[in-house]
Amino acid sequence: PVLAATLAGQGIDGSGTMGNVDLAYNYHFWDGFALPFGIGWSLVLVGIFFAKPLNDMKLLTLPDVFGRRFGPASEVAFGVFAIVSFICLFGSNLVGFGKVIAYVFGLG
């Protein structure tokens, strides 16, 4: 259960879920299904082909990969970029969460 929840947490979030439902409702089922299908298969393929080599190299994060290949400056730069991108992702999840809460409680 923990592994399944961890893998599902990579692709299931408020912004992605709301966006996929919107695409499926307004256009076609496959328009909303393409993104979660692609994310799911990418996680499976990464697990099959890259998990063991990355684990053997003792790499935990993407900045570790860039730092090993291009040096410590790129590791810091990519780390900053990752922080900024996750702040944006968190903001979009807050919007999706707010829309669900507003709908459930009849707000706004």
Secondary structure, 3 states (H helix, E strand, C coil): CHHHHHHHHHHCCHHHHHHHHHHHHHCCHHHHHHHHHHHHHHHHHHHHHCHHHHHHCCCCCHHHHHHHHHCHHHHHHHHHHHHHHHHHHHHHHHHHHHHHHHHHHCCC
